[in-house]
């Protein structure tokens, strides 16, 4: 059986994920995560507000005007790499 090589673009992406984790070891800013994912920051915030979000957290306190967001580095890394999938 011939081994299929991992495309360079995938390897580069995973190396960039490692760099992101090293740069922000505890908490990834929404702007950095959005840039990494290639999406608008507002779209990522809407995603983070969804119940059961696998990549981070978003919330709004009662009677507060602003929302808050938290993307724990380990949670984001595990989500992106799909490391908790069955059989992984």
C-alpha positions in Angstrom: 0.0 0.0 0.0 1.3 3.4 -1.0 1.5 6.0 1.8 -0.2 9.2 1.0 1.8 12.2 2.1 0.3 14.9 4.2 -0.1 18.1 2.0 2.2 20.9 2.9 -0.7 23.3 3.4 -2.0 21.0 6.2 1.4 20.8 7.8 1.8 24.6 7.6 -1.6 25.1 9.1 -0.9 22.8 12.1 2.5 24.5 12.6 0.6 27.9 12.7 -1.8 26.4 15.3 1.2 25.4 17.4 2.7 28.9 17.1 -0.7 30.4 18.1 -0.7 28.2 21.2 2.8 29.2 22.1 2.1 32.9 21.6 -1.1 32.7 23.7 -0.6 29.8 26.1 -3.6 30.5 28.3 -6.2 32.4 26.3 -6.4 33.2 22.6 -7.8 36.7 21.8 -10.9 36.6 19.6 -9.1 38.7 16.9 -6.2 36.2 16.7 -8.5 33.1 16.6 -10.6 34.8 13.9 -7.5 35.6 11.8 -6.3 32.0 12.2 -9.7 30.6 11.1 -9.9 33.1 8.2 -13.2 34.6 9.4 -14.7 37.9 10.7 -14.4 38.5 14.4 -18.1 39.2 14.7 -18.9 35.8 13.2 -16.6 34.1 15.6 -18.2 35.9 18.5 -21.6 34.7 17.3 -20.2 31.1 17.1 -18.8 31.5 20.7 -22.3 32.5 22.0 -23.9 29.2 20.9 -24.7 26.8 23.7 -22.3 23.8 23.9 -19.7 25.6 21.9 -16.6 23.3 21.5 -14.0 26.0 21.0 -14.6 28.7 23.6 -17.1 30.6 25.6 -19.2 33.7 25.1 -21.7 35.3 27.6 -23.6 38.4 28.5 -24.4 39.2 32.1 -27.9 40.2 33.1 -28.5 43.9 32.4 -25.1 44.3 30.8 -24.5 46.0 27.5 -21.3 44.2 26.4 -20.7 40.6 25.9 -17.6 38.8 27.0 -15.6 36.0 25.3 -13.0 33.6 26.4 -11.1 31.1 24.2 -8.9 28.9 26.4 -5.9 27.8 24.4 -6.1 24.1 25.2 -9.8 23.9 24.4 -9.3 25.7 21.1 -6.3 23.5 20.2 -8.1 20.3 21.0 -11.3 21.4 19.1 -9.3 22.4 16.0 -7.3 19.2 16.0 -10.4 17.1 16.8 -8.4 15.3 19.4 -11.4 14.2 21.5 -13.2 12.4 18.7 -14.0 8.8 19.2 -11.2 6.6 18.0 -8.6 9.4 18.0 
